[in-house]
Amino acid sequence: MIKTPESHVVSKANQRRSFRSEKSLLDAMDAAILRELASDARLPRAELARRVGLSAPSVADRVRRLEDVGIIAGYGAHIDPARLGYALTVLIRARPLPGEMANMVEAIRATPQIVTCERVSGEDCFVARAHVRDVAEMEAVIDRIIPFGATNSSIVQSSPVPDRLVPL
């Protein structure tokens, strides 16, 4: 549970819904901390404190608060799939047949080459991103989904806008 400035308690389940009130908790220092951590999540707290002009304990408290309210959702390594032999990145748009939504979701979840999937509005229901070694593996991934609906796939040629931090 967290307390917001409005003095009401927000459960972990309601944190997403309370994003607007959480965003209002950000000040310029929080934004600076988030920018630094987004560029290097392994930054030692002392170095982070030096870069933003605060003491290490103050930075630690702010980072802990940002984690507690869910603004910092986790830390991770950026891994290049191509360096692991996954030569192709594929975007798969999928639309389940009537009554096949749960089966399609399960097929997507059970396919390890699919690294992310989002439910979207519009003609398709899902957009998934998969990393595969070759066209044959791409076909096998699509074949796991296709019994449950229609798919349309595209091979990613490049990423002119890499993952980046949202505006703070």
N, C-alpha and C positions, 0 to 999 in steps of 0.2 A: 504494500500500500504506500502511496505517496501523498503528500500534502501539497496542494497548490497554493498560490498567494490568495486565492479566493477562499481559503480555509475549508475546503471540502476534501474528503478522502476519495481517491481514485484507485480502483483495483487494477491489477496488471491487465486483466481482460479489457478494461475500459481505457487503457492508455492510448490506444490508437484513436479512439473517439475523442480523447481530450487533447489531441495534438495542437489545436489552435491555442488552448490555454498554456500548453507546455512551450510552444514556440514563443509566447510572450515572456517566458522566463529567460530567454536568451538575451544576453547583453553583448556588447562588443568583445569583451574578454572571452566569453563562451564561444563566440564565432571564431575568434583567433585560435583558440584551443582546438576547435573542430577542424579548422583548415590545416593546422599543423599535423594533427593526428591522421587526417585523410591523406596527407602526402607521405607520412611515415608513422604507421601505427606502433612501430617498435621503438619510437623515440623515448629515451629514459625520461622519467618525470622531472629530473633536475634540469635536463636540457630543454624540455618543453617549457618549464617555468622560466628559464633564462630567455627563451625566444619570445614569450608573451609578456615578460616583465612582471611576473608574480613570484611569490615564494613557492617552493616545492609543496609544502603542506596545503597552501591555498589551491594550487593546481590540482593536487590529489583530491581535495574535497569537491572541486568543480567537476572533475572527470567522474568521480563516484556519483555525483548527482545526475550528470548527463547519462550515465549508465542506468541508474535507478529509475529514471523516468522513461527510459527506452529510446532516447535520442541517439545514444551510442548503443547500437544493437549487437555489436560484436566486433571482433578483430580477426583478421585472416591474412593469408598470403595470397598474392596474385601469381597464379601459375599459368605459364604459357602452354596451352594444349599442344601446339605444333611441336614444341621441344620434346613432348612425350610421344610423338608419332601420330598425333591426331591432325592430319593434314587438312581436313575440311571441317568448317563450321557450317551447320545447316539450320535454317529457320524453318520450322514445320508449323504450318497453320492447320488446325484441325477443327472439324465440325461433326459432332456425334450424330448418329442416327437416332430417331426417337426411341427412348428407353435405354440408350446405351451410354449415357453420360457417365455413370459410375464405372462401367467397364473401361471406357476410354481413359478416365482419370487413373484407374488402377494400372492400365497398360503403360501410360506415360510415367507414372511413379516407379514402375518396375523395370524401366529401361535405363540402365546406368549411363548410357551415352548422353541422355537428356540431362543437362545440368541446371536448367531453369525452365519454368513454364508459367505462363500467366493467363488467367482467364480474362478475355477481352470482350468489349462490345462490338457490334457490327455483325457481318455475315459469318465469320468464324467465331468459335467459342474459346479456342486456345491458341497461343503462340508459344512454341517451345524452341529452345536452343539446344542443339546437340553437337557434340564433337565426335567425329568419326575418322577412321584411318583412310578410308577410300569409298568409292561409289558403291561397292558391294555391301559394305557395312551400313552405308546410308540407306540402301534398299532394305536391308534386314531390320533396321530401326523403324522405318515407315511400315513395313509389313507387320510389325507388332501392333500398330495402331489402327491400320486400315480395316480390320474386321469390324470395328466399332463405329466407323463413319468415314467421311471424306477428308483427304489431306491434300495440301498443296505445299510444296517445299521450294526453298531457294537456298543456293549456296552463297555464303557470305564471301565477297571478294576482298573487302577491306573494311576497316572501321575508322572513318574519318573523324569521328567524335568518340574518343575513348571514355571509359567510365570516369565520371567526375562528380564532384560534390555539388549538390543542389545549392542554389543561391541562399545565403544566410542573411 
